[in-house]
């Protein structure tokens, strides 16, 4: 999966996920809201045919990149739990 950093500051991160769906971006956004220090999280899709999905994160007391890593880790753990329960 390709990830492009569009903008990064101490408290904000905007990444682009070429080829990914709004559904995938929404799952990551929802998990970001569960990370302490995330004060805003959103996915952006300017045009359904002409733009790529983006995820925007605003934080305090945590670097946005670290918040994203935590959200992804938490999401993977939830998927693993679901997989075990299904099996």
C-alpha positions in Angstrom: 0.0 0.0 0.0 1.3 3.4 -0.9 1.0 6.3 1.5 1.9 9.8 0.6 2.5 12.5 3.2 0.8 15.7 1.9 1.4 17.9 5.0 3.0 17.3 8.3 3.5 19.6 11.3 4.1 19.0 15.0 0.3 18.6 15.6 -1.2 17.8 12.2 -0.8 15.2 9.5 -2.5 14.8 6.1 -1.8 11.6 4.2 -3.1 10.4 0.9 -3.9 6.7 0.2 -3.8 6.2 -3.5 -6.2 3.5 -4.7 -7.8 2.9 -1.3 -11.5 3.2 -0.7 -13.5 5.6 1.5 -14.5 2.6 3.6 -10.9 1.8 4.5 -10.1 5.5 5.3 -13.3 5.7 7.5 -12.2 2.6 9.5 -8.8 4.2 10.2 -10.5 7.5 11.1 -12.9 5.9 13.5 -10.0 4.1 15.2 -8.0 7.4 15.5 -10.8 8.8 17.7 -10.0 6.1 20.2 -6.4 7.2 20.6 -5.7 9.6 23.5 -4.5 13.0 22.3 -6.3 12.9 19.0 -8.5 16.0 18.9 -9.7 15.8 15.3 -9.7 13.1 12.7 -11.3 13.0 9.3 -11.1 11.4 5.9 -11.4 13.6 2.8 -12.5 12.7 -0.7 -12.8 15.9 -2.8 -14.2 14.2 -5.9 -15.3 10.6 -6.3 -13.6 10.1 -9.7 -10.7 12.6 -9.7 -9.1 12.5 -6.2 -7.6 10.1 -3.8 -8.7 9.4 -0.3 -6.9 11.4 2.4 -6.8 11.1 6.2 -6.3 14.3 8.3 -5.2 14.1 12.0 -4.9 16.9 14.5 -3.4 16.0 17.9 -2.2 17.4 21.2 0.4 15.8 23.5 1.1 13.1 20.9 2.7 13.3 17.5 0.2 12.7 14.8 2.3 10.0 13.2 2.4 8.1 16.5 -1.3 8.5 16.9 -1.8 6.9 13.4 0.5 4.0 14.3 -1.4 3.4 17.5 -4.8 3.5 15.7 -3.5 1.0 13.1 -2.1 -1.3 15.8 -5.4 -1.2 17.7 -7.3 -1.9 14.5 -5.1 -4.9 13.7 -5.7 -6.2 17.2 -9.4 -6.0 16.8 -9.2 -7.8 13.5 -7.1 -10.6 15.0 -9.7 -10.9 17.8 -12.5 -11.1 15.3 -10.6 -13.7 13.3 -10.1 -15.9 16.4 -13.7 -15.6 17.4 -14.8 -16.5 13.9 -12.6 -19.6 13.7 
